[in-house]
Amino acid sequence: MVKRFPEGFLWGTAISAFQCEMGRGPPSDKTDWWAWVHDPQNISRKTVSGDTPQDGPGFWELYAQDFQLAREGLGNNSIRIAVDWGRLFPDPVDDVEVEAKWDEEGYPYGVEVTSGALEELERRVDQDSAERYEEIFREAAKQGLTLMLTLYHWPLPLWIHDPIECRDNLEDAHAKGWLDPNTAVEFAKFSAYMAHRYQDLVDLYCTLNEPRVVSEHGYLSPRGEFPPGLNDPHLFLEAMKNLALAHGLSYEQVKRWDHESLSPLGPSTVGLVAVLQVFEPYEAGNPLDRRAAQAVEYAFNEWGLNAVFRGDYDMDFNQTVEPWEQKPLTVKGCDYLGVNYYSRWKIRHTGGEGHPLSAFQIMPCEGDCSDYGWEIYPQGIRAVTRWAYQRYRRPIYITENGIADASGETRDRYLLSHLEELHKAITQDHVPVRGYFYWTLMDNFEWSDGYQPQFGLYKVEKETRKRLPTKTVATYNRIATTNGLCEKPS
Ligand code: BGC
């Protein structure tokens, strides 16, 4: 029996610019992430792997053949890709004036970008990169792939964020990235530019990818693996706040500047991508573990969405939103919610009376684990999808779901079991799920962990950059082309 997915369902894979583009063509070397993974201190302390993105799969030149793999190899009708802000604007454009409205605490709640400002940005953009992105978007359309475009999938231009300076001396750093509310204004400008310039080629946008992961791994991490490698709950919340503001300002600009439709979706459908996880206490009978798991769940799954959808910024983290923590003017909209789902985490309380976000540990996976040490827990995709819909009432796209599995032996099971559960969310919980994007099309640069984790449906031969199919290519093709599941996971 075939378990069908809704008509018009988008089947795709997700990739990101920094992880895939390099390896062919000019590198994008003026971003915080570039500086971060090349920094000798980070490499010697093993906060990063020492692998570098310039050994990547080379999507910058090989995009047409990659789209073909998506379309023909996988039978997909869609693809989620990202642009690299620092490739387009490697040099500062903060002198291009826009009118921002600031509240009494110094946070922006509105930005006016004029046509004149857009013309100036057009003069200052890196022309080769802007043209290449245009070719990439055109090629996706030509090959029949509905494009979902992520505007921010982690690297910031170095003129906005100098991660080494921030790591070594935050107070005196001149480019503070997401700790600076101005970054949200710069992102609004960038979003206006993108929507205006590519309006005839893009209808479906994600503003930000996983603000929580950027904030968590950058500002709440004992290992310090993401730029700028800090570990302080207050900085984590500050970054979360500025990212939520950035979503709203970006949403408003895309709506304002994209007037052309390429598809029945209309000119612009704009959402946010959140990674949602199942969090459980390590020992269910231990009240401290239970409290820690609840605090992490609140911080990681809920806090950022409450900010975007309700204007609630619980900065003192007491799980109550006092009137002074409400910023209703920052709520601009979110047409859908992108859910990235990977795993379940067990949380243990580590003692101490300080900030709840300084007293927990994510326990190593026990049992059914991926190469990356993430638990395989398919029921979670249904649980988080249902939770997100019931709470925020927006259509859902699964914008990422996948497994690091170098042997290729577990991926079929992972894919099928997660889709079984997603199907239940649609048919039994009545969640309007509009699409599914597997992470990822081909093995790529897994941030601070380099090339070790292999999430790809295609492997990439090191010397030639040739793409080699794993056996899940055929499985996914069958699902996408029949728009359904015909077999039980083994
Ligand atoms: C990110 C991807 C990443 C994947 C696997 C997600 O958090 O959006 O960029 O490669 O997880 O770790």
Residues whose N, C-alpha, C, O or C-beta is under 5 A from the ligand:
A	BS01	BGC	none
